[in-house]
Amino acid sequence: MFNYLHNHYQAFLNGFSRFINNIGASVMMMIVIGITLCLPSAGLLLIENAGQISQNIEHEAEISIFLDRSVSKDQIDFIDLSLEKNSLIKKIHFEPKLIAWEKLQSKLDVAVSSSVSNNPLPDAFFISLNTLDEIKIQKLLDSLDGIDGIDSVTVDGNWIKKLRIGLSLIKLSVFFIAALLIIVLLVVIGNTIRLQTLTYKDEIEVSKLIGATNAFIQRPFMYTGILYGLGGGIITISILKLSVLGLNATLIKLASIFGNNIIFQDLPHRFYLYIVILAMLIGLISSYISARNSIQRLKIYK
Amino acid sequence: MITFEKVCKSYPGSPEILQNINLEILSGELVFVTGPSGAGKTTLLKLISAIEKPSSGSIIFESQNLSRIKDREIPILRRRFGMIFQDHKLLYDRNCFANVALPLEINNMSLSDMNRRVRAALDKVDLLKKEKMMPITLSGGEQQRLAIARAIVSRPSILIADEPTANLDKEYAEEIMNIFYSFQQVGVTVIISTHELPSTKINFKRLQLNGGSIQNLIGHVQLPS
């Protein structure tokens, strides 16, 4: 076991020395990986923030229940009781038609309000929901439909649903772009490793002649690929962290002007860990495929 | 130890390089493969070390048929040989110690054993004091001695040398040959391809190749001093 680990340690040292020996190319490669991974990561960062905004809005979604104009006091009390019993309903507000009319009149032009002799508004309940689950809301609407005294029901949360669908679509697009960019990275890193195998052709040749297996020869190249990924991942994290810090500094200034307290939420730490792991995996996979193919293609010796 | 039975070797579109070779090399023998350029000396050594496979016939090495060897078995086989090349094939970005240690790294040897073995091999070729130097700073003879140290470090049962003294002065060439003789005397089979035989008084087998076939197979010749 110790010998096995020592063998990997030696391979790592070889890979690291190749990484250092070509430090210019290595830095360029890390920057390429860093910036490439930054694009989908920044997209996810924006989506996460937009998602959180929509989560906050969710609880303010309302259903407006307009009652018949001829509804009685008993019927209103019955509807009120029915609504209070429903666990989906977070908040109930009853707006009598007279108060609604007064409010409307205060907002309308005097000429307009005086031209309307009778109060055209019905009594209404405005309820806030605990959920935006379409099935649950539909059930609630069905149950309200059967109650006497209710004229019409309007769901005011549709725009949030549209926003959420939009966000889901954007998220899907970001994943699609991320998949394409990962393929690009696999090709770019693979090509760099292929060039390295040509640079180290003599070493590969000698190693093969004295009994090295392809796995032994591939190992240092794979460690180089992992190091590229690690460096690229760190660059991605640095760019994202700096962007969040910069944005928040600007938002704080705006908050002091407009009085709003908006903060751009950073991604959770585990997400940054995923970025580094993903980058290292990309480096590992591309270098493995490239080194294996290149060594086989060199056809130095079997 | 090594038996060639009706071995032929040719490449597509070219005449046969080796024709109907039959020979036997015994354990502990010193064999000189001689002949003019293009006689097939290097090809013969490549067949022994499984760098090439014969077009027909069979090569038996310790009951293993090399003409039917699987690709994945080749690295294991090569670890049993020590190979020395005319152009040394050293790694010029590694120091002398690291060059010699490479076969042991491949063999997954422990660090302490590796240190001991590499120093012993370097000492054997009188390069211990230069273990940290880069190969490029060594003379031609020293580079060849370093290549020998790399070949012997894993204690192979066979040493195969392809024209190891071709680019060396007479003085260096004798020095290198003396190292080979010392290994043969401790039971290592040594196979050397060369243009000319050494002048040292020693028992050896001579395999004279010409035009791809054995012209002369002379056993146990003792050269005059």
Chai-1 contact restraints between the chains, C-beta under 6 A:
chainA,res_idxA,chainB,res_idxB,connection_type,confidence,min_distance_angstrom,max_distance_angstrom,comment,restraint_id
A,N3,B,N108,contact,1.0,0.0,6.0,A-B,restraint_1
A,N3,B,S110,contact,1.0,0.0,6.0,A-B,restraint_2
A,H6,B,L111,contact,1.0,0.0,6.0,A-B,restraint_3
A,N7,B,N108,contact,1.0,0.0,6.0,A-B,restraint_4
A,Q10,B,E105,contact,1.0,0.0,6.0,A-B,restraint_5
A,E203,B,L91,contact,1.0,0.0,6.0,A-B,restraint_6
A,V206,B,K89,contact,1.0,0.0,6.0,A-B,restraint_7
A,L209,B,M83,contact,1.0,0.0,6.0,A-B,restraint_8
A,I210,B,P103,contact,1.0,0.0,6.0,A-B,restraint_9
A,G211,B,P75,contact,1.0,0.0,6.0,A-B,restraint_10
A,G211,B,R78,contact,1.0,0.0,6.0,A-B,restraint_11
A,G211,B,R79,contact,1.0,0.0,6.0,A-B,restraint_12
A,G211,B,I106,contact,1.0,0.0,6.0,A-B,restraint_13
A,A212,B,I106,contact,1.0,0.0,6.0,A-B,restraint_14
A,T213,B,P75,contact,1.0,0.0,6.0,A-B,restraint_15
A,F216,B,I106,contact,1.0,0.0,6.0,A-B,restraint_16
A,Y301,B,I51,contact,1.0,0.0,6.0,A-B,restraint_17
A,K302,B,D71,contact,1.0,0.0,6.0,A-B,restraint_18
A,K302,B,I74,contact,1.0,0.0,6.0,A-B,restraint_19
